[in-house]
Amino acid sequence: MPKKEHVKKVNAVICAYFAHTGYLTQEEAKELCGLEQNGFDEAYQKAGNIFNQIGSEPDKGVSKLFAHLSHEVDEYMKHISGYGIA
């Protein structure tokens, strides 16, 4: 898999999270991330995990989002670098 695919997957989870919040539609999120439908579906499920853990409490802050996001995209990040970070 080309390296940029893993970056697209990380981006897709972020975009899909904003679809879960209602800020973007699913179609807008899919367009922004540039993945095919089944790749986006996987990202949407991961974003749903994040949304369920944060819930509807926006006061949890962005640090809470990134804590859950890092868990969901860890496998993609390992492909980007051996340490899981770019």
Helices and strands as residue ranges (DSSP letters): H 3-21, H 26-33, H 37-54, G 58-60, H 61-80
